[in-house]
Amino acid sequence: MTPPILSKRLAALEATQETMPRHYTPDEIEAARLRYEALLEEPCERTPQQAAYYATRTLKEIAADYDAMLRGTPALWLL
């Protein structure tokens, strides 16, 4: 007879096992590709303000500015 704690641990272990990988049909792959392509945007040209910003800042300054933007500060080339 299996102790209850061992049964619980075995059930938890079996629950974490990965399921079989899903195999997609060619139609599903094509539909996913079309959805992905629809999400992509064409890269836009830099504004003169952006070009000036990148031409005058060092990599460390740009990194610090991006950190600040992640915290909510507006982009410096928009000021």
VOSEDO-699478 format. One record per residue (C-alpha): x, y, z. Coordinates in steps of 0.001 Angstrom, whole numbers, always signed. Layout:
// VOSEDO-699478
px/py/pz
X/Y/Z
...
END
This chain:
// VOSEDO-699478
px/py/pz
+0/+0/+0
+1279/+3477/-914
+1415/+6089/+1859
-861/+9115/+1212
+2048/+11586/+1095
+3772/+9512/-1575
+546/+9382/-3581
+251/+13175/-3402
+3855/+13680/-4461
+3489/+11223/-7330
+308/+12977/-8508
+2082/+16346/-8371
+5038/+14969/-10326
+2793/+13466/-12989
+903/+16749/-13299
+4113/+18573/-14217
+4996/+16271/-17097
+4900/+17905/-20488
+2174/+16936/-22865
+2860/+15643/-26351
+3939/+18413/-28722
+1202/+19530/-31082
+1711/+18935/-34791
+320/+21675/-36990
-1146/+21134/-40440
+261/+23097/-43379
-2958/+25155/-43468
-2574/+26092/-39789
+1056/+27061/-40374
+108/+29245/-43334
-2691/+30922/-41367
-310/+31650/-38486
+2267/+33064/-40923
-337/+35384/-42444
-1484/+36574/-38999
+2132/+37266/-38017
+2858/+39186/-41215
-265/+41288/-40691
+1124/+42384/-37306
+4435/+43564/-38712
+4788/+47214/-39525
+7070/+48772/-42028
+9910/+50591/-40276
+9322/+54323/-40281
+11888/+56925/-41188
+13599/+58789/-38378
+12460/+62303/-37691
+15102/+65038/-37666
+14748/+65146/-33861
+15443/+61413/-33576
+18426/+61644/-35916
+19873/+64514/-33882
+19292/+62631/-30623
+21091/+59475/-31789
+23924/+61500/-33357
+24700/+63367/-30132
+24245/+60714/-27399
+26628/+58005/-26254
+25522/+54408/-25884
+25483/+54718/-22083
+23347/+57855/-22283
+20909/+56158/-24659
+20671/+53159/-22316
+19983/+55450/-19350
+17365/+57334/-21364
+15638/+54083/-22333
+15623/+53010/-18675
+13939/+56311/-17846
+11412/+55822/-20664
+10499/+52420/-19243
+9662/+54222/-16006
+7363/+56678/-17803
+9588/+59580/-18858
+8741/+60796/-22371
+11284/+60181/-25126
+13829/+62981/-25210
+13393/+63543/-28954
+9716/+64340/-28290
+10491/+67167/-25856
END
